[in-house]
Amino acid sequence: MASKIALVTGASRGLGKDSALQLAKKGFDIILTYQTKKEAADEVVKEIETLGQKAFALPLDISTTAGFDQFVTDVKDVLDTQFASAKLDALVNNAGIGINESFETTTEEILDAMTNIHFKGPYFLTQKLLPLLNDGSSIVNTSSGLARFSMPGYSAYGAMKAAIDSLSRYQALEFGARKIRVNSIAPGAIETDFGGGVVRDISDLNKHLASETALGRVGLPDDIGSVVAFLCSDDSKWINGQRVEVSGGFKL
């Protein structure tokens, strides 16, 4: 039986990388995207291949829709030439950046960037990829714990992630006729290079976040990728339109 195929955006590092690897362990072939880190993306491809699955990396700038039509054409070509398949079975909208800026000092440029990267980009990329998704596919959108609780400096980022949670429910409703499931995943604080690596590298912050987490530590990429893979698989076939927070019980 042919492998299912997942497309994971922003998978050259961090949560996207782990999600791609965990999907491969579940038997998915992977198309992954990167913005600038081609060498890192190629390394992820090699890791996936050592797991016995096929993988291919494509460049994508999620901050502008200008390149989306070409990207979709590239995905079609890769599906045909590399995977002998016409369609995808899962889409993981993971690509993004972190920013910490007070409400008072947030500029229009910052808000526009947050909107484009975290909302407009995933919105229209999903729209353009819909024809390439098999009926019965799964979409996972990346939200954040910051859409549930508030911390200073994240008004723009948190608001966009709240929008993603709402969008996911609307998508789940509208795509239901095609049996396409849509859920959002909301990581808590994770030790990656995201946002400049503050959670990983600033010891006092790490300890403070751990102290507010029921399980007593901050998260690791491995805590998240397996949940993404679960939501993309048939194991979660009756989970739809849900916001799944994966934070170890942060700020309960």
C-alpha positions in Angstrom: 0.0 0.0 0.0 1.3 3.4 -0.9 2.3 5.8 1.9 0.2 8.7 2.7 1.9 12.1 2.1 2.0 15.1 4.4 3.1 18.6 3.7 4.7 20.4 6.7 5.6 24.1 6.4 8.6 25.4 8.3 10.1 22.0 8.9 13.9 22.7 8.7 14.0 23.1 12.5 12.1 23.1 15.8 8.5 21.9 16.0 8.1 21.5 12.2 11.2 19.3 12.0 10.0 17.1 14.8 6.5 16.9 13.4 7.9 15.8 10.0 10.0 13.1 11.7 7.1 11.9 13.8 4.9 11.7 10.7 7.6 9.7 9.0 7.6 7.3 11.9 3.8 6.9 11.3 4.5 5.9 7.7 4.0 9.2 6.0 6.1 10.5 3.1 6.9 14.1 3.6 7.1 17.3 1.6 8.7 19.9 3.9 9.3 23.6 3.4 12.0 26.0 4.4 12.5 29.7 3.9 16.2 30.2 3.9 17.8 27.1 5.7 18.1 24.8 2.7 21.0 22.8 4.2 19.1 22.2 7.4 16.0 21.2 5.4 18.2 18.8 3.3 19.4 17.2 6.6 15.8 16.7 7.7 15.1 15.0 4.3 18.1 12.6 5.0 16.8 11.8 8.5 13.3 11.0 7.1 14.9 8.7 4.5 16.8 6.8 7.2 13.3 6.1 8.7 12.4 4.4 5.4 10.1 7.2 4.0 10.5 9.5 1.1 11.0 13.2 1.6 11.5 16.3 -0.5 12.2 19.9 0.5 10.8 23.0 -1.2 11.4 26.7 -0.5 8.4 28.8 0.7 8.0 32.3 2.1 4.8 32.2 4.1 4.9 36.0 4.6 3.7 36.8 1.1 1.1 35.2 -1.1 3.0 36.3 -4.2 4.8 32.9 -4.5 1.9 30.6 -3.6 0.8 29.8 -7.1 4.4 28.8 -8.1 4.7 26.8 -4.9 1.5 24.9 -5.6 2.8 24.1 -9.1 6.1 22.9 -7.5 4.1 20.7 -5.1 2.2 19.1 -8.0 5.5 18.4 -9.8 7.0 16.8 -6.7 4.0 14.7 -6.1 4.1 13.5 -9.7 7.9 13.0 -10.1 9.0 12.0 -6.6 6.0 10.3 -5.0 4.0 9.0 -8.0 0.9 10.5 -6.4 -1.5 13.2 -7.4 -2.7 14.3 -3.9 -1.7 15.0 -0.3 -3.2 13.4 2.8 -2.2 15.9 5.4 -1.2 19.6 5.7 0.6 21.0 8.7 0.6 24.8 8.8 3.6 25.2 11.1 5.8 28.0 9.7 6.1 31.1 11.8 8.2 33.5 13.8 8.1 34.7 17.4 8.0 38.3 18.4 7.9 40.0 21.8 6.8 43.7 21.5 4.7 45.7 23.9 1.3 46.9 22.8 2.5 50.5 23.0 5.5 49.9 20.8 4.0 47.6 18.2 4.2 49.3 14.8 1.9 48.8 11.8 4.8 47.0 10.1 5.0 44.5 13.0 1.3 43.9 13.0 1.2 43.5 9.3 4.1 40.9 9.5 2.3 39.0 12.2 -0.9 39.0 10.2 0.8 37.9 7.0 2.9 35.1 8.5 0.5 33.7 11.1 -3.0 34.3 9.5 -3.1 35.5 5.9 -0.4 33.1 4.8 -1.8 29.9 6.2 -5.3 31.1 5.2 -4.5 31.4 1.5 -1.9 28.6 1.3 -4.6 26.2 2.6 -7.1 27.6 0.1 -4.7 27.1 -2.8 -3.7 23.6 -1.7 -7.3 22.3 -1.2 -7.5 20.9 -4.7 -4.4 18.9 -3.9 -5.8 17.4 -0.7 -7.5 14.0 -0.8 -11.0 13.7 0.6 -10.6 12.5 4.1 -7.3 14.4 4.7 -6.3 16.1 7.9 -5.2 19.7 8.4 -3.3 20.8 11.5 -2.9 24.6 12.1 -0.4 25.8 14.7 -1.9 28.0 17.4 -0.3 28.9 20.7 -1.0 28.8 24.4 -0.9 32.6 24.2 -4.3 32.5 22.6 -5.8 31.2 25.9 -3.7 33.1 28.5 -2.0 36.5 28.2 1.6 37.5 28.8 3.1 41.0 28.2 4.5 41.6 24.8 2.5 39.1 22.8 -0.7 41.1 21.8 0.0 40.8 18.1 1.2 37.2 18.1 -1.5 36.0 20.5 -4.3 37.7 18.7 -3.2 36.1 15.4 -3.1 32.6 17.1 -6.6 33.2 18.5 -7.7 33.9 14.9 -6.1 30.6 13.8 -8.2 28.8 16.4 -11.4 30.4 15.1 -10.4 29.8 11.4 -9.8 26.1 12.2 -13.4 25.7 13.3 -14.7 27.4 10.2 -12.5 25.3 8.0 -13.6 22.1 9.8 -17.3 23.1 9.1 -16.8 24.0 5.5 -14.5 21.1 4.6 -16.8 18.5 6.3 -18.5 17.6 3.0 -15.1 16.3 1.8 -14.5 14.5 5.2 -11.4 16.8 5.7 -10.7 17.2 9.4 -9.2 20.5 10.7 -7.7 21.0 14.2 -5.4 23.5 15.8 -2.6 22.6 18.1 -1.5 25.0 20.8 2.0 24.4 22.2 3.1 25.9 25.5 6.6 27.1 26.1 9.0 24.9 24.2 12.8 24.7 24.2 13.7 25.6 20.6 15.4 28.5 18.8 11.9 30.0 18.3 11.8 33.7 19.4 15.5 33.8 19.7 15.7 30.7 21.9 14.6 32.6 25.0 12.8 29.6 26.6 15.8 27.3 26.0 18.6 29.8 26.8 17.4 32.0 29.7 17.6 29.9 32.8 15.4 32.0 35.1 12.7 32.2 32.5 12.8 28.5 31.9 12.5 27.8 35.6 9.6 30.3 36.0 7.7 28.7 33.1 8.4 25.2 34.5 7.1 26.3 37.9 3.7 27.3 36.3 3.4 24.0 34.5 1.6 21.1 36.3 4.2 18.6 35.0 7.1 20.7 36.3 9.1 21.4 33.1 8.9 23.3 29.9 8.2 21.5 26.7 10.5 19.9 24.1 9.9 19.6 20.4 9.4 15.8 20.9 6.4 16.6 23.1 4.6 18.3 20.2 5.5 16.4 17.0 3.9 13.2 18.1 0.6 14.9 18.8 0.7 16.5 15.3 1.3 13.1 13.8 -1.6 11.7 15.8 -3.9 14.4 14.5 -2.8 13.7 10.9 -3.4 10.0 11.3 -6.6 7.8 11.3 -6.0 7.3 15.0 -7.7 10.7 15.5 -10.4 10.2 12.9 -13.2 11.5 15.1 -11.4 14.6 16.4 -12.4 17.6 14.3 -12.7 21.4 14.8 -10.8 21.2 18.1 -8.1 23.3 19.7 -5.7 20.9 21.4 -3.3 22.5 23.9 -0.1 20.6 24.4 1.6 22.4 27.2 2.0 19.9 30.1 -0.7 21.8 32.0 0.6 25.4 31.9 -1.3 28.0 33.8 -4.1 25.7 34.8 
